[in-house]
Amino acid sequence: MKKSWLAVSALFLLLMGVLSGCGSSSSGSGDGKEKVVIGYFPNIDHVPAMVAREKALYEKALGEEYSVEYKTFPDGGAFMTALKTGDIDGGLVGPAPVMNNYSSGADVKIVAGASSGGTVIIASKESGISSVEELDGATFITPGIGCTHDVQMETFLKDFGLTSARIGGTLKHVTGNPAQYAGMFESKKVDAAAVPEPWASVLSIEYGAKILVDSNEISYGTTLPNTVFVTTGKLIDEKKDLVEKLVAAHQESVAFIEENPEESKEIAIKSIKESTNQELSKEVVDSAWERIRFTNEVDAKVIQEFANSSFDLKFLKEKPDFKDLIDTQFIN
């Protein structure tokens, strides 16, 4: 059943403001325990964080010495800002904002994978667009400039001779929270989107949007870690045992998802509703689940190739070298 997306968006943005105002992860929790803050997005590809939260896996791994808090974010830029300022200690985010910030000197390390797949290129029913070629001159939206989904879409479209106006092409690019895309589609503010799950399934099933490029066709769709677990090099240096426990809990969460997909779907529905006030249907979640693989693996070669695409698209100012970005010592 179609929901009121204006209300959803307003509530979601309000929630983001409340969450972003929470205390610093570098401070105590007020009960004498050291506080650890984990960040993630209300997207299906971030289910490992949702399961870990629901099952208190981080709390169990860290023990009585620590308290754990959680923050959700609308995009990778906001997540990375929180990581750099110490408002969070780590969590799940797409690889593109990690690469962009690392290239600018940010202290960030990828310590595990979380999911791959789940990104599609989709056109609104109102646009009448039914093929990639018809995107010429269209307005498209992604969660952020140079975000993972943006790079995947723009890399794919280059083979069709289509590029963003940002680099001399005809495509107009805007950014926004995926939870708001339905309203923007219906108001004809945007024609198409590179969107992660579950929003791709929401748009196609509930709003009649047309999937132009599925997740197994888009650039790096099946091989790129769409979500990674990150922390800071400083935390690794100063509290290696803490990072080891966080990654162990994350791995336990991924294993739980693989062994208990139906319960994990229920957790995802509950968690996303809490963050966005949008209750996803089982049909939407089942559809989204088919496009995603949950995994701890991180393919350094694919990360580098993806980074090269970011450079070719001029999201990165210098040709990247990410041999020191990935630290897999904690993955068992």
LUMSETI-278132 format. One record per residue (C-alpha): residue in one letter; residue number from 1; z, y, x. Coordinates in pm, 1 decimal. Layout:
A,NUM,Z,Y,X
...
//
This chain:
M,1,0.0,0.0,0.0
K,2,-98.8,337.5,138.0
K,3,192.3,554.4,250.8
S,4,237.8,930.4,267.7
W,5,139.6,992.2,628.4
L,6,232.3,1359.7,622.1
A,7,589.7,1262.4,545.5
V,8,580.9,983.8,800.9
S,9,452.4,1216.3,1071.8
A,10,712.1,1482.2,998.5
L,11,993.3,1229.8,1009.1
F,12,856.6,1074.6,1325.6
L,13,835.1,1408.7,1505.5
L,14,1185.5,1494.1,1390.1
L,15,1309.4,1163.8,1524.0
M,16,1140.2,1227.0,1858.0
G,17,1320.4,1557.4,1885.6
V,18,1655.3,1397.9,1809.6
L,19,1600.1,1116.5,2056.3
S,20,1477.8,1341.2,2334.1
G,21,1797.8,1538.4,2305.2
C,22,2016.1,1240.3,2398.3
G,23,2226.8,1242.1,2713.0
S,24,2108.0,1185.6,3067.8
S,25,2091.8,833.5,3204.4
S,26,2265.3,953.0,3521.3
S,27,2587.5,1027.9,3335.5
G,28,2859.5,804.4,3202.6
S,29,2859.9,680.5,2844.3
G,30,3196.7,828.6,2755.2
D,31,3370.4,488.8,2755.0
G,32,3395.7,452.9,3130.6
K,33,3079.0,245.5,3152.7
E,34,2769.3,342.9,3345.8
K,35,2484.4,423.3,3108.8
V,36,2133.5,280.4,3141.4
V,37,1858.9,424.4,2921.9
I,38,1542.6,229.9,2837.2
G,39,1229.5,397.2,2697.6
Y,40,941.8,255.0,2495.0
F,41,688.3,341.5,2221.3
P,42,684.1,228.4,1855.3
N,43,364.9,27.7,1914.8
I,44,308.7,-346.3,1887.1
D,45,231.3,-374.3,2258.3
H,46,588.1,-256.4,2324.0
V,47,747.3,-544.9,2132.5
P,48,921.7,-677.9,2448.4
A,49,1146.1,-369.7,2440.4
M,50,1206.5,-409.0,2067.1
V,51,1304.3,-775.3,2104.1
A,52,1525.5,-698.5,2403.2
R,53,1698.8,-430.2,2198.8
E,54,1741.5,-647.8,1890.0
K,55,1873.1,-942.4,2091.5
A,56,2085.1,-724.1,2325.3
L,57,1915.6,-884.0,2624.8
Y,58,1967.7,-586.9,2855.7
E,59,2332.4,-565.5,2754.3
K,60,2383.8,-935.6,2823.6
A,61,2208.5,-915.6,3159.6
L,62,2401.0,-609.3,3278.1
G,63,2744.3,-713.7,3156.9
E,64,3049.7,-512.7,3058.8
E,65,3006.6,-262.6,3341.3
Y,66,2711.4,-94.1,3168.6
S,67,2622.4,49.2,2831.5
V,68,2256.2,53.8,2722.5
E,69,2080.6,321.9,2521.0
Y,70,1720.5,340.1,2399.5
K,71,1470.2,619.7,2347.7
T,72,1127.6,600.1,2185.6
F,73,838.2,822.5,2287.1
P,74,512.1,934.2,2122.3
D,75,304.0,924.4,2441.7
G,76,302.6,845.7,2811.9
G,77,337.0,1206.8,2919.6
A,78,669.1,1245.0,2741.3
F,79,788.3,910.9,2879.1
M,80,701.2,1002.1,3237.3
T,81,869.8,1340.6,3206.1
A,82,1187.3,1163.9,3094.3
L,83,1165.0,919.8,3385.3
K,84,1115.2,1198.8,3639.3
T,85,1403.1,1405.4,3503.0
G,86,1639.2,1107.8,3489.9
D,87,1667.5,1101.9,3110.8
I,88,1563.9,736.0,3121.7
D,89,1600.4,473.7,3393.9
G,90,1291.3,274.0,3308.1
G,91,1106.8,100.1,3029.7
L,92,761.6,31.8,2890.3
V,93,462.0,264.1,2921.0
G,94,85.1,240.7,2967.8
P,95,-47.5,220.7,3325.3
A,96,-258.7,539.2,3311.8
P,97,27.3,793.4,3290.5
V,98,205.9,594.2,3561.3
M,99,-97.0,621.3,3790.2
N,100,-152.2,988.4,3713.7
N,101,208.0,1076.8,3790.5
Y,102,225.8,853.5,4098.4
S,103,-84.3,1026.2,4234.8
S,104,94.1,1358.4,4187.0
G,105,391.0,1243.1,4390.3
A,106,619.4,1105.4,4117.4
D,107,873.1,841.1,4217.2
V,108,764.7,551.9,3993.8
K,109,719.6,179.3,4046.8
I,110,558.4,-87.0,3829.3
V,111,792.2,-386.4,3846.7
A,112,645.5,-611.6,3574.3
G,113,377.8,-640.6,3312.7
A,114,456.3,-639.1,2940.0
S,115,132.9,-678.6,2742.5
S,116,-243.0,-663.7,2766.7
G,117,-510.1,-590.7,2507.1
G,118,-456.6,-415.0,2177.5
T,119,-674.8,-104.7,2221.7
V,120,-978.2,-47.2,1998.4
I,121,-1228.9,230.2,1935.2
I,122,-1230.4,304.7,1565.1
A,123,-1415.3,551.3,1339.4
S,124,-1287.4,703.6,1017.2
K,125,-1444.4,604.9,687.6
E,126,-1498.6,976.0,617.2
S,127,-1709.8,1020.6,933.7
G,128,-1974.2,769.8,824.0
I,129,-2003.2,655.8,1187.2
S,130,-2090.6,288.3,1211.6
S,131,-2197.6,244.6,1575.3
V,132,-2104.5,367.5,1922.7
E,133,-2431.3,556.7,1953.2
E,134,-2340.2,767.6,1649.5
L,135,-2035.5,905.8,1832.4
D,136,-2257.9,1162.8,2003.7
G,137,-2108.8,1503.3,1920.4
A,138,-1806.7,1352.6,1743.3
T,139,-1442.5,1453.0,1779.4
F,140,-1220.7,1172.7,1904.7
I,141,-847.1,1146.2,1946.6
T,142,-619.4,958.3,2187.1
P,143,-243.0,972.1,2242.6
G,144,-287.4,1185.7,2555.1
I,145,-542.6,1325.3,2797.8
G,146,-602.6,1059.8,3061.3
C,147,-376.0,809.2,2886.8
T,148,-452.4,439.1,2912.0
H,149,-647.4,429.4,2584.3
D,150,-839.9,746.1,2674.0
V,151,-952.8,601.2,3008.2
Q,152,-1054.0,273.7,2843.1
M,153,-1260.5,454.6,2581.5
E,154,-1426.8,704.4,2812.9
T,155,-1508.0,433.6,3068.1
F,156,-1671.7,224.1,2798.0
L,157,-1869.8,514.3,2652.3
K,158,-2015.4,613.3,2990.7
D,159,-2244.1,309.6,2969.9
F,160,-2389.2,463.7,2653.5
G,161,-2442.8,802.1,2817.5
L,162,-2155.9,954.5,2620.2
T,163,-1890.1,1165.4,2788.8
S,164,-1619.2,1411.2,2694.6
A,165,-1687.4,1783.3,2686.4
R,166,-1414.6,1799.4,2951.1
I,167,-1670.4,1668.5,3203.6
G,168,-1984.3,1816.6,3052.1
G,169,-2051.6,1580.4,2762.9
T,170,-2078.9,1622.2,2387.4
L,171,-1762.6,1448.4,2270.9
K,172,-1477.8,1673.5,2163.0
H,173,-1137.7,1536.1,2260.5
V,174,-802.1,1608.6,2096.8
T,175,-466.5,1436.1,2134.1
G,176,-199.9,1328.8,1891.5
N,177,50.7,1065.4,1788.9
P,178,-117.7,746.3,1657.4
A,179,113.9,752.0,1355.6
Q,180,-68.9,1068.3,1245.2
Y,181,-426.4,942.9,1281.2
A,182,-470.2,835.6,919.3
G,183,-402.7,1186.0,792.6
M,184,-632.8,1335.4,1054.3
F,185,-905.2,1090.1,959.0
E,186,-874.4,1167.8,589.4
S,187,-872.4,1544.9,648.8
K,188,-1183.1,1504.0,869.8
K,189,-1013.1,1672.8,1164.5
V,190,-1123.5,1383.9,1385.2
D,191,-1402.7,1128.1,1356.3
A,192,-1288.0,849.4,1584.7
A,193,-1002.9,730.4,1802.4
A,194,-903.7,505.3,2089.4
V,195,-590.9,362.8,1934.1
P,196,-334.7,94.7,2018.9
E,197,-194.2,-158.6,1779.6
P,198,-50.2,-163.4,1519.3
W,199,-223.0,161.8,1428.2
A,200,-570.8,15.9,1472.5
S,201,-495.0,-246.6,1208.7
V,202,-327.7,10.6,982.6
L,203,-636.9,232.4,995.5
S,204,-882.6,-49.8,936.4
I,205,-691.0,-246.6,672.4
E,206,-523.8,32.7,476.5
Y,207,-768.6,319.7,525.9
G,208,-1106.2,150.6,558.2
A,209,-1173.6,275.2,912.5
K,210,-1444.1,89.5,1103.2
I,211,-1370.8,-79.8,1433.9
L,212,-1661.7,6.8,1663.0
V,213,-1533.0,-161.6,1977.0
D,214,-1269.2,-433.6,1958.4
S,215,-996.8,-492.9,2214.6
N,216,-1185.4,-776.1,2384.8
E,217,-1491.9,-552.8,2430.7
I,218,-1345.4,-220.3,2542.6
S,219,-1327.4,-157.8,2917.6
Y,220,-1045.6,-357.0,3080.8
G,221,-952.6,-481.4,2736.3
T,222,-845.8,-834.8,2825.0
T,223,-742.4,-793.9,3189.2
L,224,-564.9,-459.0,3212.2
P,225,-188.2,-459.2,3160.5
N,226,-184.4,-230.5,2858.1
T,227,189.2,-186.8,2891.8
V,228,397.6,-217.9,3208.4
F,229,767.5,-210.8,3289.0
V,230,847.2,74.9,3525.6
T,231,1142.9,228.7,3700.8
T,232,1192.1,456.3,4001.1
G,233,1183.4,373.2,4368.7
K,234,1518.3,547.2,4398.0
L,235,1681.1,308.8,4151.6
I,236,1534.8,11.2,4339.0
D,237,1668.6,143.8,4669.3
E,238,2013.2,235.3,4539.4
K,239,2074.6,-33.7,4277.4
K,240,1842.5,-322.0,4345.5
D,241,2069.8,-564.8,4162.4
L,242,2052.9,-348.5,3849.9
V,243,1671.5,-347.0,3853.5
E,244,1670.9,-721.9,3909.3
K,245,1885.1,-771.4,3598.0
L,246,1668.0,-535.0,3390.6
V,247,1351.5,-721.4,3485.7
A,248,1519.4,-1056.1,3418.3
A,249,1610.5,-938.2,3067.6
H,250,1255.5,-812.0,3017.4
Q,251,1115.6,-1150.0,3122.1
E,252,1352.4,-1323.5,2882.8
S,253,1221.5,-1101.9,2604.2
V,254,858.6,-1187.5,2682.0
A,255,946.8,-1557.3,2683.5
F,256,1119.2,-1518.8,2345.9
I,257,806.6,-1358.9,2197.8
E,258,590.2,-1644.1,2320.6
E,259,826.8,-1903.7,2174.9
N,260,916.6,-1719.3,1852.7
P,261,614.1,-1516.6,1737.1
E,262,710.6,-1497.1,1369.6
E,263,1064.8,-1375.8,1436.6
S,264,926.2,-1132.6,1692.1
K,265,690.2,-992.0,1429.4
E,266,984.4,-935.5,1196.3
I,267,1169.3,-753.4,1473.7
A,268,861.8,-537.9,1539.2
I,269,829.6,-444.4,1171.3
K,270,1197.6,-348.3,1155.0
S,271,1192.3,-153.4,1481.9
I,272,876.7,42.8,1402.1
K,273,1013.7,132.6,1059.5
E,274,1332.1,264.7,1220.5
S,275,1130.2,483.2,1459.5
T,276,848.3,603.4,1233.2
N,277,975.5,544.0,877.1
Q,278,657.1,343.1,825.7
E,279,698.0,-16.7,711.3
L,280,404.3,-220.8,833.4
S,281,271.0,-501.2,617.1
K,282,269.7,-857.2,744.1
E,283,-110.9,-847.1,721.6
V,284,-124.8,-549.5,957.2
V,285,113.1,-707.0,1207.1
D,286,-70.6,-1041.0,1201.6
S,287,-396.1,-858.0,1268.6
A,288,-244.4,-656.5,1552.7
W,289,-83.9,-963.5,1708.2
E,290,-420.5,-1134.4,1749.7
R,291,-538.4,-857.6,1983.6
I,292,-240.3,-863.4,2219.8
R,293,-115.3,-1096.9,2490.2
F,294,244.1,-1055.5,2604.9
T,295,285.4,-1125.5,2974.8
N,296,492.7,-1034.3,3279.0
E,297,187.4,-1052.0,3502.6
V,298,48.8,-747.8,3683.1
D,299,-299.4,-774.4,3835.3
A,300,-300.7,-524.7,4122.4
K,301,-679.6,-551.8,4160.3
V,302,-739.5,-455.9,3796.7
I,303,-489.2,-172.1,3823.9
Q,304,-683.9,-36.9,4120.3
E,305,-1018.7,-71.9,3941.6
F,306,-876.8,105.9,3638.7
A,307,-745.2,381.5,3866.2
N,308,-1090.2,419.1,4019.2
S,309,-1224.0,473.5,3667.5
S,310,-960.3,742.6,3613.4
F,311,-1083.4,911.8,3929.8
D,312,-1449.3,882.7,3825.5
L,313,-1357.7,1045.6,3494.3
K,314,-1179.2,1324.7,3688.1
F,315,-835.0,1250.2,3554.2
L,316,-726.2,1201.4,3915.2
K,317,-807.6,1463.9,4176.8
E,318,-816.5,1223.7,4470.9
K,319,-944.7,867.6,4504.0
P,320,-634.4,658.5,4445.4
D,321,-468.5,389.6,4652.8
F,322,-202.6,204.4,4461.0
K,323,-98.9,-64.4,4706.0
D,324,257.0,75.6,4705.8
L,325,276.8,144.5,4330.9
I,326,337.0,-215.3,4226.7
D,327,654.1,-399.0,4327.5
T,328,662.5,-753.8,4191.9
Q,329,958.4,-881.9,4391.2
F,330,1168.6,-904.5,4075.0
I,331,930.1,-1123.1,3873.1
N,332,1029.2,-1490.2,3869.7
//
